[in-house]
Amino acid sequence: MLDLVALLITLTALFSYLNHRFIGVPTTIGVMLIALLFSLALVGADTLGLADINGMAKEVVGQIDFYAVLMDGMLSLLLFAGAMHVDLHRLAEHKWPIGTMASIGVVASTFAIGAGAYGLLGLCGFEISFIYCLLFGALISPTDPIAVLGILKSANAPKSLEVKIAGESLFNDGVAVVVFLVIADIATGKDFGLQDVATLLVFEALGGALLGLVLGWFTFVLLRGIDAYGVEVLLTLALVLGGYALAGHIHVSGPITMVVAGLMIGNQGREAAMSEDTREHLDTFWELLDELLNAVLFVLIGLEAVVLSFTGDYLLAALLMIPLVLLVRFVCVGAPIGVMRLVFKFDFAPHAIKVLTWGGVRGGISVALALSLPPSPERDIVLAVTYVVVLFSIAVQGLTIGTLVKRTSQS
């Protein structure tokens, strides 16, 4: 395990250097693209018969449990770090659009993408059950705009859009994971009625929010009683790791627990429980950890190409799925915004629907959930399609969202 960690950190550091020195795109996108090119080079070397490098790479990468690394390790830290830097007052101002997109939007997107995927994959000649198409809809619906938030800021995007994109991504991760797990249980034969599903969703989401409030408040009390930044950083780290583990044991949403706890510590805790020296050290620690983990995560996404199996049919299906996912995103964002504008007179920035649609980047959670499916031909299809959609989302949408923001702000 130590050798794997050392290799992964070394590759991440090398790819980060190459990106910073020669390419100059955002770190997360740059390291993923370099890792992807590295993976393709290994496959090419193997195809040319130069050496069995690809076989060795498959063996090494195959030892990494992507799902466990992200869902049981990185996710809690990334969500907490992200939530800590979201202004709760601004979030409250946009609670209705954020809440709608992160809940109803995710569920609607799951079924719309699932139905569309069932039709498209059938046209491509794949025999796949509707329940697996719904699983694809659930895992591809959550957005992961970590790679584009920096670009939005540098492009002077309206603050309201930044808050909506960040807030939606923080909460829709938890909702989408719960939806995915419910559908996965149904796929394995568990008998769920509509009331059972609704009860489970509410219990997981509200239970996670309540646990986050309790743990955040308890940590806030501890932070307020001392002024020692080393201990205070350690307390927040214990809150994340211990709180996420506890959420798993009592079967509530760990992601939502982390988001609520992060919002509380980053707002109430920052204002009333920390000295200026502590705030500076705490921010530095979590910003650095966030940046490092994101770099490692996106390198892992690029390296996964080594172990995935692609065929021409899979690639065609994936290319057809990209416009479907974007279209559903456009509808699931545009419909509630349109209603809020006309009926409730909410104020949205010009071209908000375009920016929110294109800025809804998919990321590691989608790949991790696809990898968690049990081995089967249907899983191979879902995994290949998911991987291509995520790559397109990060590389194309992530690199062009800044240009879109600048153009729409000038029109």
N, C-alpha and C positions, 0 to 999 in steps of 0.2 A: 504493500500500500504506500509506504514512504517513497519508493522508487517512482510510482505512478504520480504522486503529488509533486515530486521534484521535477519529473519530466514535464508535467502540465504547466507548472509555474515557469520553468525555463522557456518553454515554447511561447507562453503568453508574454513573457518579458521580451523575448527576441522579436516576436511579431509586433508588439507595441513599439519597439524601437524602430523597426523597419517602416511602420506606418507613420510615426512622427517624423522620421528623418527624410523619407522619400515620397510618401503619398499624401499625408496631411488631411485625411478625412477624420471624422469623429472616431475616437479610439475603439468603441464597441463595434462599429461597422467595419473599420479598417482591419482589426484583428480577425474578425470573422471571415472577411474576404481573403486575407492572406492564408488563414487556416484552410479555407476551402480550396484555394489554389494548390496548397501544399498536399492536400488529400488527393486532388485530381492528378498531381504530378506523380504521387505514389502509385495510383492506379495505372497511369500511362507507362511508368517504368515496368510495372508487372506485365502489362500487355505486350510491350516490346521485348520481353524476356531478358531484361537487363539484370534483374535479380528478383528474388522473392521478397522484395521490400514490402510490398503491399500485404503479403501474407503475415509478415511480422507485425505490421502496423495494425491489421485487423485483430490480431491476437491481443495487442496492447490496448487498443481502444475498446475492444470487446469486454475487457475486464472492468471498464468504468460503467457503473450503473447510473446512467444519466438521470433517470427518474429519482433515484434515492439521493443523488448529489444535489439536485435542484430542489425537489419537493421536501426532502427531510433535512436539508442542510442550508443551501443558499437562500431559499425563498424567504424564510423568516427574517433574515438579516437584511435582504434587499427591500422588502416591504416596509420594515421598520425604519430603515434609513431614508427611504423615499417619503414616508409619511411625516417624519420629523421635520422636513423642510417645506411642508405645505401649510400655508397660512389658514388656520381654522376659521377665521372671520370671513375670509374670501370664499372658503369652501362652503360656509353656511349661506352666503349670498347666492350661490349657484347650486344649492342642495337639490332642487327639483329636477333640473336637467341632468345633473350627475346621477342622482338616485334612479331616475327613470332609465337612463342609458345603461347603468350598471346592473339593473335588475330585470325589468320588463324587456329592455333592449337585448340582453343576453339570451333570455328565454326565447324571444321572438326570432333572434338570429339563429339560434340552435335549430329550430324547426324549419325555418326558411332555407338555410343552407343544407340541412339534412334532406329536405324534399328535392331541392335542386340537384344535389349531388347524386341522389338516387336515380333521377332521370338522366343526368349526364353520363354517369358511369354505366348505366344500362345501354345508352347509345354507343358507348365505346366498347361494348361487348363484355363487360365485367358482370359476373354474377355476385351480387353483394346484397345482403339483407338490409331492410330499411332501418333496423335498429343500429347497425354499424354506421350508416349514413348519419343518423342522429348523433352518434358518438363523435363523428367527425365534425358535425355542426357545433357540438358543445366545446370541443377542444380548440377549434379554430376561432371561436367567437371572442375570447378575452383579448384585449389589446395590451400591448407592452411597449409604451412609448419612451422607455428609458433612453433609447438611442437617439430620439429626436427632440427631447426636451431642451437639450443644450442648443440645438440648431434653432428651435423656436425662439429662444432667448436672444441669440445672436442676430436673428432676423427681425428683432423687435416686434414679435407677434403680440397681439392684444393680450393683456394680462388675463382677461376673462377666458380666452381660449386656452391659455396655459393651464389655468386652474381646472377647467373642464376636462382637458385631456389627462392631466395628472390625477385628478380626483376619480374620474371614471376608471382609469387603469388600476388604481389602488383597490377599489371595491369590486370591480367586475372579475378580478382574478378569483376571489373567494367564492363568488356566486357561481362562476363557470365551473370551478372544480367540484362544487356540490352537485350541480346539474349533471356533470359528466359521471360522477360516482353513482348517482341515482340511476342514470340510464345504463351504466355498466352492470349494476346489480340486476336490473330488469333483463338485460341481455343474457345473464348467467342463469336466469330462471326464477329469480325471486319474485314473489307475487306482491306487486304494489298497486294499490288503488290510487285514484287521483287525490283523495284526501290524505292518504299516507305520504305521497310525494310532497304535497303542500306542507304538511306538518313537519316533515323532515327538513325541508328547505328553511322554514321559519325557525325551527329549533337550532339548526346549524348556524344560520346567519345571526339571529338575535342572541343565541347563546355565545357565539364568538364575540359579538359586540359587547355583551355584558361582561364576559371574562376579561376582555381588553380594558374596559373601564375599571374593573376591580383591581387588576394587576397594575394598571397605570397609576391609579390613585395610591395604592400601597407603595409603589416605588417613588412616587412624588413625595409622600410623607417622609420616606427615608432620605431622599435627596435634600429636602428642606431642613433636616436636622443636622446636616454636616456641611463643611466647606473644605473638601479634599478631592480635587478633580480625579485623581487616580482611582479612589474608591467609587466615585460617582459614575465614572465610565464603566467600571466593573459591574455596578448595580444595573445599568442599562443593558449591558451584555447578558447578565443573568436573567433580566426580564424577558429578553428576546428568546434565548435558548430554552430557559425553563418554562416560560409561558407557552411557547409553541409545542413543546413536548406535553405539557399539561392539557392543552386543547385537544391534542390527538388522543390522549387517554380518556377524556370525558366526552369525546365524539362531538365537539363543536368545531366551527371553522377556524383553523389556525391562521390562515391568511387574514381574515377579518379581525381576529384577535390582535394580530400584529399591527394592522393599520390603525385601529382605535387606540392602542397603547402608544404607538408612535406619534399620533396626533396630540395625545394628551401630554406626553413628555416634551414634544417639540414646541408646544404652545404654552399651556399652563405651567409645565415644569420649567421651561426656559425663562418665563417671566417672573415666577414667584419662588423658585427653589434653587436657583443657580447664581453664583457670582459671575462677573464678567470673565474672570480667568477660567472658570469651569466651562462656561458656554463656548469659549474659544477652543479649549482642548476637546470638548465633547463633539463639537462640529467638525473639527479636524479629523478626529478618529473615525466618525461615521461616514464622512465624505470620502476619506481615503479607502475605508473598507468597502464602501459602495462601489467606488471606481475599480478597485482590484477585483472584486467578485464579479462585476459585470464583464470585465475583460476576460477573466477565466471562463465565464459562462459562454461568451460568444466564440471563444476559441473552441470550446467543446462542441458548439453547434456546427462549426466548420469542419471539425474532425469527424463528426458522425457520418459524413459522406463516405468514409472509408468502409464502414460496415453495412451500409444500406445497399439493397439490390434494386437497380433501375432497369427498366426495359423501355422500348419505344412507346408501348401502350401506356405505361405508367406516366411517362413524361407528357404524352398527349393529354391524358386525363387531368394531370396537374395544371397544364397550361390553360385548359378549358375552365378549371376551377378558379383560377385567379380572378377573372372578371366577375364570376358568380359571387365570390366572397366580397369583392368591392361593391357590387351592386346591392347586395343585402346590407352591407355596412351603410351605404348611402341612404337606403330606405329606413333602416332602423335608427339612424341619426336624424334624417330629415323629417320623418313623420312626427316624432314628439316635439321637435323644435318648431315645426310648422304649427302644430296645435297650440303650443305655448305662446307663440307670437300672435296668433289670431284670436285665441280665446282668452288667454290670461295676460296678454299684453306684455310678455317678458321681452326684455331688450337683448338682442344678440348682435355680435359684431357682424359687419358685412362679410359675406362669403363664409360664414361660420360652418355651414354644412359641408362645403368643399374641403375646408381645412381639417375638420373633425373626421371626415371620411378618409382622406389621404393620410392623415396623421395617426390613424388607428393601426399602428404597426403591430404585427404578431411576432412572438418571440419564443423564448425557451420553454415556457409553460406548455405551449401547444405541442412542441416536440416531445417533452417529457410525458405528457398524457398519452400521446400516440404510442410511445415506447412501452407504456405500462400495460397495453392490451396483451392478452394471451396470444401465443404464436398461432397463426392461422393464415390462409391465403387472403382473407379479408383484412387482416391486420397489416399485411404487406402492402396492400393497395392504399389503405388509410395512411400508413406511415410515409410512403413515398410521396403521396400527394401533399400531405402536411408539410413535409420537409421542403418541397419546392415552393409552396405558397409562402412559407416563413422566409426562405431565402429571398424571394422576390420582394416581400414586404420590407425586410430589413435593408436590403441593398438598393432597391429602386425607390420605394416610398421614403425610406430614411434619408437617402441622399438628395431627394428632390423636394422635400417638404419645405425646406427653407426658401427655395426659389418660388414655390407656390405662395407662401406667406407674403413674400416681398411683392409679388405681382398683384395679388389680391388687395394688399394694403394700398397700392398705388392707383387702383382702379376705382 
